[in-house]
Amino acid sequence: MNTITLVTGASRGLGRNTALSIARRGGDVVLTYHSRAEDAQAVVAEIEAMGRKALALQLDTGHVASFPAFAERLRASLRQTWRRDTFDHLVNNAGHGDMAPFADTTEAQFDHLVDVHFKGVFFLTQALLPAIADGGRIVNLSSGLTRVSYPGFSAYSAVKGAVEVLSVYLARELGNRGIAVNTVAPGAIETDFLGGAVRDMPDLNKVFADMTALGRVGVPDDIGPMIASLLARDNRWINAQRIEVSGGQAI
């Protein structure tokens, strides 16, 4: 039986790459998007062109009150498309960047980061837990900036640190169902994160490249395939780990 993976925020960036990488390995994918419906459907079309099944569902991961209705929509979609009531893997990828010095960070910025990156991950996973198959996997996305510091990311990194702690507790509490939970922490990546800052600003790109042992910043193809490999059936004994995928950033 093919696996079904739910990847949040998969209309672009690392989420898109992860969804496509899973499909290349023979998995089916449910992807969520916030507002980019056309981009999400384009990812679905790419996956279907590989001979795999895929569908896209709208979800605001910062709106906890919407999660019960989303869980019902997901169950209905699983029954209709796969004739199943469960899916196998959850990848909590959706998020955004917000860079500001600690002294200038507003409560609104802080709350939005918490709502999307921590509160959303916590309660979406909780809402979907009955639909995750026993023996399944959960991957939560964090950041290399929880290990090293860079000015302007105090709130973002603190919230990602909370996700890392949550992952360990989920691994402990869900172990009796055979569900493995890990955190993947990318380093600096050339995506449209922060408006494409690392990708489009040569000076900033060089700053991160110079602090990376392999001499460059990452690209989505460095991350998506790694997450797909972590979800593979023969990669079953990694649990409660923070796995940094950064090319050796600041070592």
ZASE-332268 format. One line per field, with one value per residue (C-alpha): z, x, y. Coordinates in Angstrom, 3 decimals, always signed. Each point is the difference from the previous one (the first is absolute). Example, Ala and Ser with C-alpha at 12.3 -4.5 7.8 and 13.67 -1.06 7.14 Angstrom:
<atoms>
w <- (+7.800,-0.660) $
u <- (+12.300,+1.370) $
v <- (-4.500,+3.440) $
</atoms>
This chain:
<atoms>
w <- (+0.000,-0.950,+2.763,+0.276,+1.316,+1.019,-0.583,+1.235,-1.932,-3.107,-2.784,-0.098,+1.486,+2.225,+0.302,-3.765,-0.321,+2.806,-1.598,-3.374,+1.614,+1.790,-3.253,-1.787,+2.628,-0.735,+2.661,-0.337,+1.400,+1.516,-0.044,+1.657,-1.112,+1.603,-2.958,-3.078,-1.416,-3.548,+1.193,+2.114,-2.949,-2.086,+2.593,-0.097,-3.785,+0.261,+2.463,-2.111,-3.020,+1.947,+0.288,+3.633,+1.640,+1.522,+1.125,+1.417,+2.925,+1.247,+3.572,+2.101,+2.493,+2.235,+0.442,+2.619,-0.005,-3.586,+0.773,+0.928,-3.285,-1.895,+1.628,-1.202,-3.534,+0.036,+1.130,-2.722,-2.593,+1.195,-0.315,-3.421,-1.523,+1.797,+1.674,+3.291,+3.271,+0.886,-1.442,+0.821,+0.346,+1.146,-0.983,+1.877,-2.428,-0.411,+1.286,-0.688,+0.918,+1.977,+0.655,+2.567,+2.728,+3.449,+1.163,-2.944,-0.160,+0.456,+1.855,-3.277,-1.670,+2.986,+0.175,-3.716,+0.218,+3.011,-1.633,-3.215,+1.064,+3.437,+1.002,-3.489,-0.026,+3.480,-0.605,-3.638,+0.974,+2.854,-2.318,-2.567,+2.451,-0.319,-3.775,+0.168,-0.471,+2.690,-1.003,-1.746,+0.088,+0.902,-1.153,+1.386,-1.737,+2.135,-0.872,+0.240,+1.930,+3.144,+0.300,-1.088,+0.213,-2.651,+0.872,-0.791,+0.568,+3.771,-0.144,-3.034,+1.442,+3.472,-1.500,-2.050,+3.181,+1.546,-2.946,+0.599,+3.616,-1.081,-2.445,+2.804,+2.097,-2.939,-0.632,+3.621,+0.177,-3.421,+0.231,+1.185,-3.409,-1.820,-1.263,-0.389,+0.339,-1.098,-0.680,-3.184,+0.348,-3.329,-0.174,-2.272,-3.186,-3.295,+0.036,+0.190,+3.814,+1.267,-3.468,-1.543,+2.035,+0.028,-3.646,-1.396,+2.175,-0.951,+3.136,+2.342,-2.072,+0.391,+3.760,+0.418,-2.660,+1.772,+3.296,-1.632,-0.254,-3.496,-1.192,-1.180,+1.261,-0.527,-2.686,+0.308,-1.627,+3.040,+2.354,-1.674,-0.927,+3.524,+1.530,-2.499,+0.991,+3.681,-0.770,-1.896,+1.335,+0.661,+2.022,+2.949,+3.032,+0.062,+2.652,+2.201,-1.900,-1.183,-3.408,-1.338,-3.793,-0.488,-1.784,+3.240,+0.889,+2.734,+1.124) $
u <- (+0.000,+1.349,+0.653,-1.969,+1.834,-1.587,+2.391,-1.120,+0.967,+0.944,-0.954,+3.546,+3.481,+1.082,-3.532,-0.353,+3.379,-0.836,-3.311,+1.663,+2.841,-2.476,-1.848,+3.251,+0.520,-3.433,-2.128,-3.334,-0.412,-2.612,+1.323,-1.378,+0.244,-0.971,-0.896,+1.894,-2.638,+1.380,+3.518,-1.340,-1.902,+3.168,+1.787,-2.888,+0.329,+3.750,-0.600,-2.748,+2.322,+2.270,-2.874,-0.678,-3.182,-0.175,-2.491,+0.189,-2.017,-0.130,+1.187,+1.067,+2.390,-0.246,-3.779,-0.466,-3.807,-0.043,+1.835,-2.982,-1.740,+3.245,+0.392,-3.489,+0.752,+3.200,-1.773,-2.617,+2.735,+1.896,-3.114,-0.861,+3.481,+1.664,-2.891,+1.826,-0.756,+3.640,+3.223,+3.561,+2.207,-0.448,+2.582,-0.596,+1.763,-2.250,+1.443,+1.321,+2.993,-0.038,+3.344,+0.296,+2.480,-1.087,-0.502,-2.297,-2.066,-3.682,-2.547,-1.882,+3.113,+0.648,-3.595,-0.114,+3.201,-1.328,-3.387,+1.436,+3.230,-0.859,-3.642,-1.049,+2.382,-1.116,-3.750,-0.002,+1.932,-2.445,-3.009,+1.448,+1.303,-3.019,+0.556,+3.731,+0.542,+1.750,+3.622,-0.081,+2.436,-0.064,+2.656,+0.028,+2.049,+2.297,+3.050,+3.782,-0.481,-0.991,+3.621,+1.821,-1.114,-0.404,-1.302,-3.659,-1.311,-0.557,-3.768,+0.073,+2.751,-1.541,-3.261,+1.886,+1.782,-3.388,-0.867,+3.167,-0.972,-3.536,+1.361,+1.800,-3.159,-2.080,+2.522,-0.342,-3.791,-0.710,+2.561,-2.631,-1.625,+3.277,+0.029,+3.494,+0.400,+3.042,+1.020,+1.774,+1.939,+1.105,+2.770,-0.149,-1.890,-0.581,-3.797,-2.462,+0.230,+0.271,-0.878,+2.820,+2.686,+2.568,-0.714,-0.061,+2.419,+3.577,+1.553,-2.294,+0.434,+3.771,-0.246,-1.706,+2.121,+3.165,-1.173,-0.865,+2.586,-1.116,+0.416,-3.488,-3.531,-2.567,-2.635,-3.371,+1.443,+2.275,-2.994,-3.007,+1.790,+1.418,-3.479,-1.288,+2.815,-0.837,-3.546,+1.152,-1.127,+3.571,+0.847,-2.096,+2.260,+0.709,-2.171,-0.019,+2.952,+0.867,+1.594,+1.749,+0.279,+2.285,+3.159,+1.898,-1.130,+2.050,+1.941) $
v <- (+0.000,+3.428,+2.484,+3.224,+3.067,+3.295,+2.908,+3.403,+3.106,-1.972,+2.398,+1.397,-0.165,-2.872,-1.356,-0.276,-1.667,-2.419,-0.972,-0.623,-1.955,-2.259,-0.627,-0.870,-2.705,-1.441,+1.695,+1.776,+3.499,+2.282,+3.534,+3.096,+3.586,+3.294,+2.213,-1.248,-2.332,+0.092,-0.800,-2.859,-1.471,+0.241,-2.157,-2.469,-0.189,-0.658,-2.828,-1.527,+0.127,-2.378,-2.463,+0.760,+1.311,+3.475,+2.609,+3.516,+1.352,+3.590,+0.529,+2.956,-1.596,+3.052,-0.359,-2.702,+0.259,-1.281,-3.242,-2.227,+0.843,-0.559,-3.422,-0.944,+1.219,-2.005,-3.182,+0.421,+0.507,-3.055,-2.147,+1.378,-0.162,-2.910,-1.854,+0.439,+1.785,+0.592,+1.398,-1.011,+3.069,+3.581,+2.622,+3.264,+2.319,+3.048,+3.233,+3.454,+2.111,+3.224,+1.631,+2.809,+0.954,-1.135,+3.596,+0.759,-3.208,+0.790,-2.060,-0.490,-1.446,-2.235,-1.246,-0.796,-2.023,-1.908,-0.605,-1.424,-1.680,-1.356,+0.232,-1.055,-2.974,-1.063,+0.110,-1.112,-3.111,-0.534,+0.390,-2.407,-2.576,-2.340,-0.089,-0.801,-3.723,-2.008,-0.413,+3.371,+2.901,+3.674,+2.454,+3.533,+2.689,+2.110,+2.097,-0.001,+3.236,-1.911,-1.167,+3.164,+3.608,+2.671,+3.484,+0.573,-3.507,-0.105,-0.556,-2.305,-2.168,-0.143,-1.283,-2.595,-1.056,-0.659,-2.238,-2.012,-0.635,-0.877,-2.575,-1.849,-0.102,-1.199,-2.775,-1.077,+0.154,-1.494,-2.777,-2.475,+0.373,-0.508,+3.602,+1.464,+3.775,+1.978,+3.581,+1.071,+3.253,+1.526,+2.542,+3.043,-0.941,+1.795,+0.297,+2.884,-0.107,+3.594,+1.193,-2.017,+1.779,-2.815,-0.824,+3.540,+2.018,-0.946,+1.513,-1.940,-3.157,+0.338,+0.499,-3.358,-1.714,+1.100,-1.495,-3.354,-2.776,-1.022,+3.578,+0.913,+0.494,-2.727,-0.438,-1.759,-3.134,-0.332,-0.248,-1.645,-3.254,-0.265,+0.249,-2.567,-2.362,+0.481,-1.179,-3.090,-3.384,-1.159,+3.130,-1.096,+0.305,+3.735,+1.606,+3.125,+1.502,+3.481,-0.504,+3.082,+0.190,+2.984,-1.097,+0.557,+3.504,+1.699,-3.051) $
</atoms>
